[in-house]
Amino acid sequence: MFIQQLINGVSLGSIYALIALGYTMVYGIVLLINFAHGDILMVGAYAAFFVLGAIGTGPLGMAAAFIVSMIVCAGFGISIERLAYRPLRSAPRLNSLITAIAVSLILENGARVLPFIGPNPRQFPRPEMSALEFSGLFVSKIQIIVIIFSAFLMLALNYIITYTKRGKAMRAVSFDMQAASLMGIPVNGIIAFTFALGSVLAAAGGVLYSLAYPQVNPLMGMMPGLKAFVAAVLGGIGSVPGAMLGGFILGIAETLTKGYISSQYSDAISFSILIIVLIIKPTGILGRSMRVKV
């Protein structure tokens, strides 16, 4: 049973890790906790929902669902950064935090009043896939898809940040925005690219989450978004490897709680981890302390 719960935890943790990467990248660039990030997951899930409803759940439909949801969410991410966050970049951080909460509420309640979405939950279409059995362990093909595709996206993100020109520019802006601007790096474009990249990961996380838990509703991004934020803080907010590690730890802790204690305590365990981390090691597992000159 322990190994079975461990497999379930890795599957759930990979989704949390994808969403947490968006939080940690945005924070690393502009020191902003984008609480609307979880609702980008909801937008991506609904985009995939409509694509799968129109094309079907075959391989072509699944590929189209991922591509369309990523494009739509990238557009949302860029628009939110340009309209809501960029005008407040030099304002106190509290203003940006309040704006992030407002954007989250706008996305959630805007989806509820749209006639083609509405407030009622809907069944997410997904292909019929049987479970595979290995020595008494049951692994669904959906879980295999979630784990493999999440790992692929994390490796792709690591490649972009480490080896590409834009990735190096992202690291430069994260280190010192003013110096990067003086060196000719288009800071606004890099920040918009960071929001787009984080939104693409949130879209993929939304589709994978809907495949694992096949139901969509306008408030579906709230809890995964909060838990991904916990994962980002646990691993070290601003650290990409830390976000991945925090996501897996949180997913495994949650599934072990459901398996050995009670499913009613899974959310409590997740947020208890956040409190413990903030008390013992506020910078997270892989986070670094920063000195601020006054």
C-alpha positions as CSV (number, residue, x, y, z in Angstrom):
1,M,0.0,0.0,0.0
2,F,2.9,2.4,0.7
3,I,4.3,2.0,-2.8
4,Q,0.8,2.4,-4.3
5,Q,0.3,5.7,-2.4
6,L,3.8,6.8,-3.3
7,I,3.0,6.4,-7.0
8,N,-0.3,8.4,-6.5
9,G,1.7,11.0,-4.7
10,V,4.3,11.4,-7.5
11,S,1.5,11.8,-10.0
12,L,-0.2,14.5,-7.9
13,G,3.1,16.1,-6.9
14,S,4.1,16.5,-10.6
15,I,1.0,18.6,-11.2
16,Y,1.7,20.7,-8.1
17,A,5.3,21.1,-9.3
18,L,4.2,22.4,-12.7
19,I,1.9,25.0,-11.1
20,A,4.5,25.9,-8.5
21,L,7.0,26.7,-11.2
22,G,4.8,29.5,-12.4
23,Y,4.7,31.0,-8.9
24,T,8.4,30.8,-8.4
25,M,9.4,32.2,-11.8
26,V,7.2,35.2,-11.4
27,Y,8.4,35.8,-7.9
28,G,12.0,35.4,-8.9
29,I,11.6,38.1,-11.6
30,V,9.4,40.8,-10.1
31,L,9.0,39.6,-6.4
32,L,5.3,39.2,-6.9
33,I,3.1,36.4,-5.5
34,N,0.7,35.9,-8.5
35,F,-2.4,34.6,-6.7
36,A,-4.3,34.6,-10.0
37,H,-2.0,31.8,-11.2
38,G,-4.3,29.0,-10.0
39,D,-7.1,30.5,-12.0
40,I,-5.0,30.4,-15.1
41,L,-5.1,26.6,-14.5
42,M,-8.9,26.9,-14.7
43,V,-8.8,28.8,-18.0
44,G,-6.5,26.1,-19.5
45,A,-8.8,23.3,-18.2
46,Y,-11.9,25.0,-19.8
47,A,-10.0,25.6,-23.1
48,A,-9.1,21.9,-23.2
49,F,-12.7,21.0,-22.3
50,F,-14.1,22.8,-25.3
51,V,-11.5,21.5,-27.7
52,L,-12.0,17.9,-26.6
53,G,-15.8,18.4,-26.8
54,A,-15.4,19.5,-30.4
55,I,-12.7,17.2,-31.7
56,G,-12.9,14.2,-29.4
57,T,-10.6,12.4,-27.0
58,G,-8.4,10.7,-29.5
59,P,-4.6,11.4,-29.8
60,L,-5.3,14.4,-32.2
61,G,-7.9,15.8,-29.8
62,M,-5.5,15.5,-26.8
63,A,-2.7,17.1,-28.7
64,A,-4.9,20.0,-29.8
65,A,-6.3,20.4,-26.3
66,F,-2.8,20.9,-24.8
67,I,-1.7,23.2,-27.6
68,V,-4.8,25.4,-27.5
69,S,-4.9,25.6,-23.8
70,M,-1.3,26.6,-23.6
71,I,-1.8,29.3,-26.3
72,V,-4.9,30.7,-24.6
73,C,-3.2,30.8,-21.1
74,A,-0.1,32.4,-22.5
75,G,-2.3,35.2,-23.9
76,F,-4.0,35.5,-20.6
77,G,-0.7,35.7,-18.7
78,I,0.8,38.4,-21.0
79,S,-2.5,40.4,-20.8
80,I,-2.7,40.2,-17.0
81,E,1.0,41.3,-16.7
82,R,0.5,44.2,-19.1
83,L,-2.8,45.5,-17.8
84,A,-2.7,44.7,-14.1
85,Y,0.9,44.3,-12.9
86,R,3.1,46.4,-15.1
87,P,1.5,49.8,-14.1
88,L,2.2,48.8,-10.4
89,R,5.7,47.7,-10.8
90,S,7.2,50.7,-8.9
91,A,4.3,50.8,-6.4
92,P,4.5,49.2,-2.9
93,R,4.2,45.4,-3.0
94,L,1.0,45.4,-1.1
95,N,-0.7,47.1,-4.1
96,S,0.4,44.3,-6.4
97,L,-0.7,41.7,-4.0
98,I,-4.2,43.2,-3.7
99,T,-4.3,43.4,-7.5
100,A,-3.4,39.8,-7.8
101,I,-6.2,38.8,-5.5
102,A,-8.6,41.0,-7.5
103,V,-7.5,39.5,-10.8
104,S,-8.2,36.0,-9.3
105,L,-11.7,37.0,-8.3
106,I,-12.4,38.6,-11.7
107,L,-11.4,35.4,-13.5
108,E,-13.4,33.1,-11.2
109,N,-16.6,35.2,-11.1
110,G,-16.2,36.2,-14.8
111,A,-16.2,32.5,-15.7
112,R,-19.3,31.9,-13.6
113,V,-21.4,34.5,-15.4
114,L,-20.3,33.5,-18.9
115,P,-23.2,31.7,-20.6
116,F,-21.0,29.0,-22.2
117,I,-19.3,28.2,-18.8
118,G,-21.6,28.9,-16.0
119,P,-21.3,28.1,-12.3
120,N,-22.2,24.4,-12.5
121,P,-19.5,21.7,-12.6
122,R,-19.0,19.8,-15.8
123,Q,-17.6,16.4,-16.6
124,F,-14.2,16.6,-18.3
125,P,-14.0,14.4,-21.4
126,R,-11.1,12.0,-21.2
127,P,-10.1,8.9,-23.1
128,E,-11.0,5.5,-21.7
129,M,-7.8,4.0,-20.3
130,S,-7.4,0.9,-18.3
131,A,-5.0,0.5,-15.3
132,L,-1.8,-1.5,-15.5
133,E,-0.9,-4.0,-12.8
134,F,2.6,-4.7,-11.7
135,S,2.9,-7.3,-8.8
136,G,-0.3,-6.1,-7.2
137,L,0.3,-2.4,-7.9
138,F,-2.2,-0.6,-10.0
139,V,-1.0,2.3,-12.2
140,S,-3.5,4.0,-14.5
141,K,-2.4,5.1,-17.9
142,I,-3.6,8.6,-16.9
143,Q,-1.0,8.7,-14.1
144,I,1.7,7.5,-16.5
145,I,0.8,10.3,-18.9
146,V,0.8,12.9,-16.1
147,I,4.2,11.8,-14.8
148,I,5.9,11.6,-18.1
149,F,4.5,14.8,-19.6
150,S,5.2,16.7,-16.4
151,A,8.8,15.5,-16.4
152,F,9.2,16.5,-20.0
153,L,7.9,20.0,-19.3
154,M,10.2,20.4,-16.3
155,L,13.2,19.3,-18.4
156,A,12.2,21.7,-21.2
157,L,11.9,24.5,-18.7
158,N,15.3,23.8,-17.2
159,Y,16.8,23.8,-20.7
160,I,15.1,27.1,-21.6
161,I,16.4,28.8,-18.4
162,T,19.9,27.3,-18.5
163,Y,20.9,27.3,-22.1
164,T,18.7,29.7,-24.2
165,K,19.3,33.4,-24.7
166,R,15.9,34.3,-23.2
167,G,16.6,32.0,-20.2
168,K,19.9,33.8,-19.5
169,A,18.1,37.1,-19.8
170,M,15.5,35.9,-17.3
171,R,18.3,35.1,-14.8
172,A,19.9,38.4,-15.4
173,V,16.7,40.3,-14.8
174,S,16.0,38.2,-11.7
175,F,19.5,39.1,-10.4
176,D,19.4,42.8,-11.0
177,M,16.6,44.4,-13.1
178,Q,18.2,47.8,-13.5
179,A,21.7,46.5,-14.4
180,A,20.0,44.1,-17.0
181,S,18.2,47.1,-18.5
182,L,21.5,49.0,-18.8
183,M,23.1,46.0,-20.5
184,G,20.5,46.2,-23.3
185,I,18.1,43.5,-22.1
186,P,14.4,44.3,-22.9
187,V,13.2,44.0,-19.3
188,N,9.5,44.4,-20.1
189,G,9.7,41.7,-22.8
190,I,11.5,39.3,-20.5
191,I,8.9,39.8,-17.8
192,A,6.1,39.2,-20.2
193,F,7.9,36.1,-21.5
194,T,8.2,34.8,-17.9
195,F,4.4,35.3,-17.3
196,A,3.7,33.5,-20.6
197,L,6.0,30.6,-19.7
198,G,4.5,30.3,-16.3
199,S,1.0,30.4,-17.7
200,V,1.9,27.7,-20.3
201,L,2.9,25.4,-17.4
202,A,-0.3,26.3,-15.5
203,A,-2.3,25.3,-18.6
204,A,-0.6,22.0,-18.9
205,G,-1.1,21.5,-15.1
206,G,-4.8,22.3,-15.6
207,V,-5.3,19.8,-18.4
208,L,-3.4,17.1,-16.5
209,Y,-5.3,17.8,-13.3
210,S,-8.6,17.6,-15.2
211,L,-7.5,14.2,-16.7
212,A,-6.7,12.9,-13.2
213,Y,-9.8,14.4,-11.6
214,P,-12.3,14.7,-14.5
215,Q,-14.5,17.6,-13.5
216,V,-14.2,21.3,-14.3
217,N,-15.8,24.3,-12.6
218,P,-14.9,28.0,-12.3
219,L,-13.4,27.6,-8.8
220,M,-11.3,24.5,-9.6
221,G,-8.0,26.4,-9.6
222,M,-8.3,27.8,-6.1
223,M,-7.2,24.8,-4.1
224,P,-4.5,23.5,-6.5
225,G,-3.2,27.0,-6.8
226,L,-2.9,27.5,-3.0
227,K,-1.2,24.1,-2.6
228,A,1.2,24.9,-5.4
229,F,2.0,28.1,-3.6
230,V,2.7,26.0,-0.5
231,A,4.9,23.8,-2.6
232,A,6.8,26.8,-3.9
233,V,7.4,28.1,-0.4
234,L,8.4,24.7,0.8
235,G,11.0,24.2,-1.9
236,G,12.2,27.9,-1.7
237,I,10.2,30.6,-3.5
238,G,12.3,31.8,-6.4
239,S,14.1,28.5,-6.8
240,V,13.1,26.4,-9.8
241,P,14.5,23.1,-8.5
242,G,12.9,24.0,-5.1
243,A,9.5,24.3,-6.7
244,M,9.8,20.9,-8.3
245,L,11.0,19.4,-5.1
246,G,8.3,21.1,-3.0
247,G,5.6,19.9,-5.4
248,F,6.6,16.3,-5.1
249,I,7.0,16.4,-1.3
250,L,3.6,18.0,-1.0
251,G,1.9,15.5,-3.3
252,I,3.4,12.5,-1.5
253,A,2.5,13.9,1.9
254,E,-1.1,14.5,0.8
255,T,-1.6,11.0,-0.6
256,L,0.0,9.3,2.4
257,T,-2.3,11.3,4.6
258,K,-5.3,10.1,2.6
259,G,-4.1,6.5,2.6
260,Y,-3.1,6.2,6.2
261,I,-5.0,8.8,8.2
262,S,-8.1,10.3,6.5
263,S,-8.8,12.2,3.4
264,Q,-10.4,14.9,5.5
265,Y,-7.0,15.9,6.9
266,S,-5.2,16.1,3.5
267,D,-5.7,19.9,3.2
268,A,-4.9,20.5,6.8
269,I,-1.6,18.6,6.4
270,S,-0.7,20.7,3.3
271,F,-1.2,24.0,5.1
272,S,0.4,22.7,8.3
273,I,3.5,22.1,6.2
274,L,3.4,25.7,5.1
275,I,3.2,27.0,8.8
276,I,6.1,24.7,9.9
277,V,8.3,25.8,7.0
278,L,7.6,29.5,7.7
279,I,8.5,28.9,11.4
280,I,11.6,26.7,11.0
281,K,13.1,27.7,7.6
282,P,11.3,30.7,6.0
283,T,13.5,30.5,2.9
284,G,12.4,26.9,2.1
285,I,14.5,23.8,1.5
286,L,16.5,25.2,-1.4
287,G,15.9,28.9,-0.9
288,R,18.7,31.4,-0.1
289,S,18.6,34.2,2.4
290,M,19.0,37.7,0.8
291,R,20.5,40.7,2.5
292,V,18.7,43.9,1.9
293,K,20.6,47.2,2.3
294,V,18.8,50.0,4.1
